[in-house]
Amino acid sequence: MSDLSVAEAAQCLQVSPRRVRALLEDGLLEGRQVAGRWLLSSRNVERRQQIAPQAGRPLSRASAWRVLAVVAHADDALGELAAPMRSRARARAAELRRCQPADIPRHWQQLLGSRARITEFYAHPSVLKDLLDDPKVVRSGISGAHDHGADLMVVGGAEGYIRSRDLPQLQARYALNPDSGAHANVRLHVVEGDEASWLFSQRVAPAAVVAADLVERETPRDRAAGVKLAVGV
């Protein structure tokens, strides 16, 4: 098994050397430093090449929630589906579970990215606890990680799932101001339709859903916590 330099790995993966270094620093690619230079095993680089999505786009919203239901052990949600659709959801769930840790963020996002519409807001810190305790909100992401034993405690932020029909009422009740910049402290995953009805019977999202949210975040610490949760589902 040979070693590759950052430049060689970048050429294989068809990304920039800067992107390869970022993947190394985030723990999404394995490598070691020798005399101040990164070296990557060709096997790990090849493995990352092999996870390119087959369809090139996320699953539909309904399909994403079916896969999450299987991974979250909520298989009863598939009860009324035709047998081929159940089999497809279980096969895709098995595919997610087989992912190597370095591959999880990319592959999970590719399959599950369409499950909800992400909206970000700024809210006064005094209302965050009440927002997360609201029965219309299912805590997830940074607000659900600690419930599943993740080594991640976030103060001053809130994340959860809501139904699209509840967004106007929640926005008014907690004075949520749209803000996707540095001041945003609320992230809501807005779900259309009824595909995720099984999720809204819970106060905290299952570990698989929390993991899917965390691996989509920009902070390396959040993504790393998501990868650890995903490995255990």
Secondary structure, DSSP 4 states (H G I P E B T S, - for coil): --EE-HHHHHHHHTS-HHHHHHHHHTTSS--EEETTEEEEEHHHHHHHHTT--SSSSPPPHHHHHHHHHHHTT-GGGGTTS-HHHHHHHHHHHHHHHT--GGGHHHHHHHHHTTSSEEEEEE--GGGHHHHHHSTT-EE-GGGTTGGGT-S---SS-EEEEEEGGGHHHHHHHTTPEE--STT--EEEEEEPSSTTTTGGG-SB--HHHHHHHHTTSSSHHHHHHHHHHHHH-
